[in-house]
Amino acid sequence: MAIFELLGLEPADADVAEFLQFYHQGLQLFRTRQWDESLVEFKKALWLSPEDHQSLRYCSMAQKYRLAPPDADWQAVAHMETK
């Protein structure tokens, strides 16, 4: 299931476009288990949008996985336990 978040109207302003570039790069790196590199990109995204919950969440998970990497069959699927 894909979940979308409305960020504004098109065309996106420069800050939103830059935020999305950092966020998507961080997500791609996260999904390929490049924890340190993904943290760099998510922190850049947070510099532009400090309260972005998804960037904060991925930073937390990347820090966790740096210390204790998931199993080899990990598929980057998040299971939401609360609303």
Summary of the structure (lengths in Angstrom):
residues: 83
radius of gyration: 13.4
end to end distance: 15.4
largest distance: 40.6
contacts: 178
relative contact order: 0.14
helix: 57%
strand: 0%
